[in-house]
Amino acid sequence: MTVETVGNPPPNAEQFRAEVEKQLPDIIASFNQVLQTEYGLKEVRGGGFTLVPSVTTASGLSCDEESCSIDGRR
């Protein structure tokens, strides 16, 4: 699985991207387990994620089926 960096990433983005990419199969497996055990959703599986900086507030983030935007930037 590959991880795509978009926008204006910070200087450490490449290192972070590589680490997430390495762990992505385990992250998705864990997410799928939560869907099944916590929410009873046995007929669906996670297939992708959008990661945003933790300093981003919910009011500055909007997502649709295609992408996410932080403060109006895609």
N, C-alpha and C positions, 0 to 999 in steps of 0.2 A: 504494500500500500504506500502511496506517496502522499505527501503533505504539501499543499501549495501555499506560498506566502503571497499575500496581496497588499496593496496600499503602500504606505511608507513605513516599513518595518524598522524597529530600533537596531542598533549595532549588533546586539546579541541574538537577533532573530534566527540566523542560520543555525547556530548551536541549539537553540530551543526547538526549531523545526526538526533537526536531525534526531533529537531526543524523543520528541513526540512521535515521529515516524517510526522509530525503533520500538516504542511501546504501544503503538496504535492497535495491533491485534489484541493485546491484553486489555486495553481500554475499552474496545468495542465489545469484547467478550464479557467484561464486567458490567457494562451498560446493559447488554442483553439479559444478563442474569437478573439485574434489578428490575427490568421490564417484566420478566416472568414472575419473580418471587414477590416483589413489592406491589406490582400493579396488575398481576394476572394476565398480562398481555403475551400469550404464547404463540400467536399467529403472526407476529411482526418481529423484525430484527433491525437494529441500528445499522446504518450503512455509511454514515458520514457525519461530521461535526463541523461547527464553526467555532473556533477559539478566539476570544477577544481578550484584551488586557483586563486584568482584575480590577484596575482602577476605573474602568468604564462603569458608569451608573446605568441603571435600567432606562432612565429617561433619555440617555444619549445613544441608545442602541435600538435599531429596528431591523427586523429580518423578514424576508418573504421566502418563497420557494426557491428562488434563484441565488440570493446572496444576503449578506448583512451589511449594514451601514452604521458607522459611528459618527454621530454629529453630522449627518448628511453626506459623509464621504463614503464611497464604495471602494 
